[in-house]
Amino acid sequence: MGGGSSAAVNCKLSYFPMSGRGEPARLAFILGNVPFEDVRIQGKDWAGLKGSTPWGSLPFIELTDGTMLGQSRAVHRFAGRAAGLYPSDDVQAALVDACIDACDDVLVAANGAGRGMELGDKLLARRQACAEGGSIFAATAKVEAHYDRHTPAGSPNLTGALSMADIAVFCYFGHAVSGFFDGVGPECLKAFPRIRAVRKAVVELPAVRQYYEAEAGKEHMELSMGGLDVRDMYQAIINTARAGLRALFLK
C-alpha cells in the first residue's frame, strides 16, 4: 500500500448520521490512525448548510488550512491514500478505483428501482431488481466478477491486502441492505460469496469492531434518517456482515 498523507490530519469529515457514502472515509481514517473530526449532519439541518458546501452534496472534508474537498469518490480516495489503504502500483490502484465506482453503481441501482411508485409497487420492483436479471443483481454481479478476476488465491481482499476497495464493499453493500432502501434486504447477497467474504473480513478487523463498539453509545445513534432509526440501520449492517456481533447495537 502507498504511504499516508499528513494533509488529512485533524480534518473535519461531514456526512449524515448514518453509514451511506460517508462510512468508507470514516473507516479509512480509523484504520489508518488518522485523527479527524467526525461531523454528523442531521437531515433537518442539511438544507441550510447545502449552499455552503463545495458541490452541494455530502460527504465533504475540510482540511486544517480551510481547503474543502467534495464528491464522495474523491473523498474516499483522499481518505484511503491518507490512511495508506491505496496500492502504490498504478494498475492495482486503478482496480481499487474501479471497485469503488462499481459499488456506487449498486446504490444508484437500488435508489432507482421503483422510484416514484407507491410502496407496494416499489417493493415489488425492488424485489425484481434484486433477482437475477434485475438492475441491482446486475450491478452486484459486476463487483463479484471484479473480485473473481483479480483477487489472489487465499485472500478475501481485492489486491491481496486490505484496501479502499474492500472498505467500499463493506460499507456500500451494508448500506444497501440496511433497510434504507425498502425491499432490498440481505437475501440480495446470497448469490455473491466474494462480497460476503469481504464484508466478513472487514467487520472482524479489531479496529473496526472497536469503532462500532464506541459508536453504539453515541447520541447520533438515537436519530433517524428517512424515517428509519440510525441504530437499526447500523445493526443491520453489522448483522449481515457477521452475526456474532448481533448484540452490539441492540437497545
C-alpha positions as CSV (number, residue, x, y, z in Angstrom):
1,M,0.0,0.0,0.0
2,G,1.1,3.6,-0.6
3,G,2.1,5.9,2.2
4,G,-0.2,8.2,4.1
5,S,-0.8,11.9,3.8
6,S,-0.3,14.5,6.6
7,A,-2.7,16.9,4.9
8,A,-5.6,14.8,6.3
9,V,-4.6,15.0,10.0
10,N,-7.2,16.8,12.1
11,C,-9.5,17.3,9.1
12,K,-13.3,17.5,9.5
13,L,-15.3,14.8,7.7
14,S,-19.0,15.8,7.3
15,Y,-21.9,13.4,6.5
16,F,-25.3,12.4,7.6
17,P,-25.6,10.4,10.9
18,M,-25.6,7.1,9.1
19,S,-23.3,4.8,7.0
20,G,-24.0,5.5,3.3
21,R,-21.4,7.3,1.3
22,G,-19.6,8.7,4.4
23,E,-18.6,5.5,6.1
24,P,-15.8,4.4,3.8
25,A,-13.8,7.6,4.6
26,R,-14.6,7.3,8.3
27,L,-13.3,3.7,8.4
28,A,-10.3,4.6,6.4
29,F,-9.3,7.3,8.9
30,I,-9.9,4.8,11.8
31,L,-7.9,2.0,10.2
32,G,-5.1,4.4,9.3
33,N,-5.0,6.0,12.7
34,V,-5.6,9.4,11.1
35,P,-7.1,11.8,13.7
36,F,-10.2,13.6,12.3
37,E,-13.4,15.2,13.5
38,D,-16.5,13.1,12.6
39,V,-19.2,15.7,11.9
40,R,-22.7,14.2,11.7
41,I,-25.2,16.5,10.0
42,Q,-28.9,15.9,10.8
43,G,-31.3,15.8,7.9
44,K,-33.2,18.8,9.3
45,D,-30.1,21.0,9.1
46,W,-28.9,20.0,5.7
47,A,-31.0,22.4,3.6
48,G,-29.4,25.4,5.5
49,L,-25.9,24.1,5.0
50,K,-26.1,22.8,1.4
51,G,-25.3,26.1,-0.3
52,S,-22.0,26.4,1.7
53,T,-20.6,23.0,0.6
54,P,-18.3,22.6,-2.4
55,W,-20.7,20.6,-4.5
56,G,-24.0,20.9,-2.7
57,S,-23.6,17.3,-1.5
58,L,-22.3,15.1,1.3
59,P,-19.8,13.9,2.3
60,F,-17.1,16.6,2.2
61,I,-13.8,17.2,4.0
62,E,-12.5,20.4,5.4
63,L,-8.7,20.5,5.9
64,T,-7.0,22.5,8.6
65,D,-5.9,25.1,6.1
66,G,-9.6,25.7,5.1
67,T,-9.4,23.6,1.8
68,M,-12.8,21.9,1.1
69,L,-12.9,18.6,-0.7
70,G,-16.2,17.2,-2.0
71,Q,-17.7,14.5,-4.2
72,S,-17.9,11.1,-2.4
73,R,-15.5,9.1,-4.6
74,A,-12.8,11.8,-4.4
75,V,-13.3,11.9,-0.6
76,H,-12.9,8.1,-0.4
77,R,-9.7,8.2,-2.4
78,F,-8.2,11.1,-0.4
79,A,-9.0,9.3,2.9
80,G,-7.8,6.0,1.5
81,R,-4.4,7.4,0.5
82,A,-4.1,9.3,3.8
83,A,-4.6,6.0,5.6
84,G,-2.2,4.0,3.5
85,L,-5.1,1.9,2.0
86,Y,-4.2,2.6,-1.6
87,P,-1.8,0.5,-3.6
88,S,1.4,2.2,-4.8
89,D,1.2,0.3,-8.1
90,D,-0.8,2.2,-10.7
91,V,-2.6,-0.8,-12.1
92,Q,-3.6,-2.1,-8.6
93,A,-4.8,1.4,-7.7
94,A,-6.9,1.5,-10.9
95,L,-8.5,-1.8,-9.9
96,V,-9.4,-0.3,-6.5
97,D,-10.8,2.8,-8.2
98,A,-13.0,0.6,-10.5
99,C,-14.3,-1.3,-7.5
100,I,-15.3,1.9,-5.6
101,D,-17.1,3.2,-8.7
102,A,-18.9,-0.1,-9.2
103,C,-20.0,-0.1,-5.6
104,D,-21.6,3.3,-6.0
105,D,-23.4,1.9,-9.1
106,V,-25.2,-0.5,-6.7
107,L,-26.6,2.3,-4.6
108,V,-27.7,4.1,-7.7
109,A,-29.5,1.0,-8.9
110,A,-31.1,0.5,-5.5
111,N,-32.3,4.1,-5.4
112,G,-33.6,4.0,-9.0
113,A,-35.6,0.7,-8.7
114,G,-39.2,1.6,-8.1
115,R,-38.6,5.3,-7.8
116,G,-41.8,7.3,-7.7
117,M,-44.0,4.2,-7.2
118,E,-46.5,3.6,-4.4
119,L,-44.9,1.5,-1.6
120,G,-46.4,-1.9,-2.7
121,D,-45.3,-1.4,-6.3
122,K,-41.9,-0.1,-5.2
123,L,-41.3,-3.2,-3.0
124,L,-42.2,-5.5,-5.9
125,A,-40.0,-3.5,-8.3
126,R,-37.0,-3.7,-5.9
127,R,-37.5,-7.4,-5.3
128,Q,-37.4,-7.9,-9.0
129,A,-34.3,-5.7,-9.3
130,C,-32.6,-7.9,-6.7
131,A,-33.4,-11.1,-8.6
132,E,-31.2,-12.4,-11.5
133,G,-31.8,-10.2,-14.5
134,G,-32.6,-7.2,-12.4
135,S,-30.6,-4.0,-12.1
136,I,-29.4,-4.4,-8.6
137,F,-28.4,-8.0,-9.2
138,A,-26.5,-7.0,-12.3
139,A,-24.6,-4.2,-10.6
140,T,-23.7,-6.5,-7.7
141,A,-22.6,-9.3,-10.1
142,K,-20.1,-6.9,-11.7
143,V,-18.5,-6.3,-8.3
144,E,-18.4,-10.0,-7.7
145,A,-16.8,-10.7,-11.1
146,H,-14.2,-8.0,-10.5
147,Y,-13.1,-9.9,-7.3
148,D,-13.2,-13.2,-9.2
149,R,-10.9,-11.8,-11.9
150,H,-8.3,-10.1,-9.6
151,T,-8.3,-11.4,-6.1
152,P,-5.2,-13.5,-5.3
153,A,-5.8,-17.1,-4.1
154,G,-6.3,-17.4,-0.4
155,S,-7.3,-13.8,0.3
156,P,-10.7,-12.1,0.5
157,N,-9.1,-8.7,-0.4
158,L,-9.1,-7.5,-3.9
159,T,-5.4,-6.7,-4.1
160,G,-4.3,-9.3,-1.5
161,A,-4.1,-6.7,1.2
162,L,-6.8,-4.5,2.8
163,S,-7.6,-1.6,0.5
164,M,-10.3,1.0,0.0
165,A,-11.9,-1.4,-2.4
166,D,-12.7,-3.8,0.4
167,I,-13.8,-0.9,2.7
168,A,-16.2,0.3,0.0
169,V,-17.6,-3.2,-0.5
170,F,-18.3,-3.5,3.3
171,C,-19.8,-0.1,3.6
172,Y,-21.8,0.2,0.3
173,F,-23.4,-3.2,0.4
174,G,-24.0,-2.8,4.1
175,H,-25.9,0.4,3.4
176,A,-27.8,-1.2,0.5
177,V,-29.2,-4.0,2.8
178,S,-29.6,-1.9,6.0
179,G,-33.3,-1.2,5.4
180,F,-32.7,2.3,4.0
181,F,-34.0,1.0,0.6
182,D,-37.4,-0.6,1.1
183,G,-37.4,-4.1,-0.3
184,V,-33.7,-4.5,-0.6
185,G,-32.5,-7.0,2.0
186,P,-29.6,-9.4,2.8
187,E,-31.0,-12.0,0.5
188,C,-29.7,-9.9,-2.3
189,L,-26.2,-11.0,-1.4
190,K,-26.8,-14.8,-1.3
191,A,-25.5,-15.4,-4.8
192,F,-22.3,-13.4,-4.2
193,P,-19.8,-15.3,-1.9
194,R,-16.9,-12.9,-2.7
195,I,-18.8,-9.9,-1.5
196,R,-19.9,-11.7,1.7
197,A,-16.4,-12.8,2.4
198,V,-15.0,-9.3,2.1
199,R,-17.7,-7.9,4.4
200,K,-17.0,-10.5,7.0
201,A,-13.2,-9.9,6.8
202,V,-13.7,-6.2,7.3
203,V,-16.1,-6.4,10.2
204,E,-13.8,-8.7,12.0
205,L,-10.9,-6.3,12.0
206,P,-10.2,-5.3,15.6
207,A,-10.1,-1.6,14.8
208,V,-13.5,-1.8,13.0
209,R,-15.1,-3.7,15.9
210,Q,-13.7,-1.2,18.4
211,Y,-15.0,1.7,16.3
212,Y,-18.6,0.2,16.2
213,E,-18.5,-0.6,19.9
214,A,-17.7,3.1,20.5
215,E,-20.3,4.3,18.0
216,A,-23.1,2.2,19.7
217,G,-23.1,4.6,22.7
218,K,-23.1,7.9,20.8
219,E,-26.0,10.3,20.6
220,H,-26.4,10.2,16.8
221,M,-27.5,6.5,17.2
222,E,-30.8,7.8,18.6
223,L,-31.5,9.9,15.5
224,S,-33.5,8.8,12.4
225,M,-32.9,9.2,8.6
226,G,-35.5,8.7,6.0
227,G,-38.0,7.5,8.7
228,L,-35.6,4.8,9.9
229,D,-33.7,4.6,13.2
230,V,-29.9,5.1,12.6
231,R,-29.2,2.4,15.3
232,D,-31.4,-0.1,13.5
233,M,-29.6,0.6,10.2
234,Y,-26.2,0.1,11.8
235,Q,-27.4,-3.1,13.5
236,A,-28.5,-4.5,10.1
237,I,-25.1,-3.6,8.6
238,I,-23.3,-5.5,11.4
239,N,-25.7,-8.5,11.4
240,T,-25.4,-9.0,7.6
241,A,-21.7,-9.0,7.8
242,R,-21.2,-11.2,10.9
243,A,-24.0,-12.5,13.1
244,G,-21.5,-12.8,16.0
245,L,-21.8,-9.1,16.5
246,R,-25.6,-9.2,16.7
247,A,-26.0,-7.6,20.1
248,L,-23.7,-4.7,19.5
249,F,-26.4,-2.1,18.7
250,L,-29.4,-3.5,20.4
251,K,-31.2,-1.0,22.7
